[in-house]
Amino acid sequence: MKQIWEEIISGTSDYLKKYNFNQTVIGLSGGIDSSLVALISTAVVGQKNTLGVMMPSPYSSKGSVNDAVHLSKNLGIKTLKMPIRPLMDSFNSALAEAFNGYQEDTTEENIQARIRGVLLMALSNKFESILLNTCNKSEDYVGYCTLYGDTCGGIAPIGELYKTDVYRLAYWINEQPDLPDIPDTILTKAPSAELRPGQKDQDDLPPYEKIDPILKLYVDKKLSEDEIIKKGYDKKLVNKIISLAINSEFKRRQSPPPIPIQK
C-alpha cells in the first residue's frame, strides 16, 4: 500500500505540473472513492488548493452528506454545497413531452450524474482548476459509471485501483499518523451511487469481492473466459463480468487517463 500511495501521489503531481495546474476540484459524495481522491489532492496541491463540492439530490442520504462534511473538516479543505434538485426538476420539465408515456429508468439516474458533471466542469473552468475524476478500475470495467457524468475529469488518480484495493488503501491511510483520517462511517457503509431511493451498488452488481478477482485475471493477466472458469470461478458470474467489461469499452475509451501503478 505504501508503494501504491507513493506512485499515485507522484504520478498525480507530475501530471498536474506538466499541464500547469495547481488547484483541483472534486465532487464529494460522502463515498470512499471521492474521499480517497480528496485526500490525494491535499497531498499533491495542499488543503487551500483543493475544493470539495457537495451536490446532494433528493436521494442523497443524510449520512452521506454528513460524511462528506466530516471528511472535508478532517482534510481542512474548502467546500461548496450545491443541491441539484432544482436542476433535476428543470430537466424533467424540459423532457416531459418527449418522455410522455415512458417509465422512469436509468435515464433519469444518468441525468443526475450529468448535472453534477456540468457543475464540476463549470467550476473547473471558472477557477482554472483541474477536475479530478473519482472512478475506480472496477466501476470503469463493468460500466458502473455515467458517460459525461461521473466520468468527467482531467485525470483519474485511482483509475488503476480496483474497488477492493481502494478500501485497502483507505484502511492503510488511516493507520498512518502523518495522514488525515477517512471517517469510519465512509469505510463501513455499503457502496451506493444514491441515484434512486435506497440504492446500493449490489442491487445491480455482484459484490466487489467477487468482481475484482475475476477482473484482475481477465484485465491484468489477460486470461480467457475459459481459463478463468478452470480456476474454479462460477461460469455465470465470469460470463456476466466479462460481458459487462466488453460492452462498456466505449465508455472507457472516453474516460480520463488513470495514474499508472506497478502491478
Secondary structure, 3 states (H helix, E strand, C coil): CHHHHHHHHHHHHHHHHHCCCCCEEEECCCCHHHHHHHHHHHHHHCCCCEEEEECCCCCCCHHHHHHHHHHHHHHCCEEEECCCHHHHHHHHHHHCCCCCCCCCCHHHHHHHHHHHHHHHHHHHHHCCCEEECCCCHHHHHHCCCCCCCCCCCCEECCCCCCHHHHHHHHHHHHCCCCCCCCCHHHHHCCCCCCCCCCCCHHHCCCCHHHHHHHHHHHHHCCCCHHHHHHCCCCHHHHHHHHHHHHHCHHHHCCCCCECCCCC
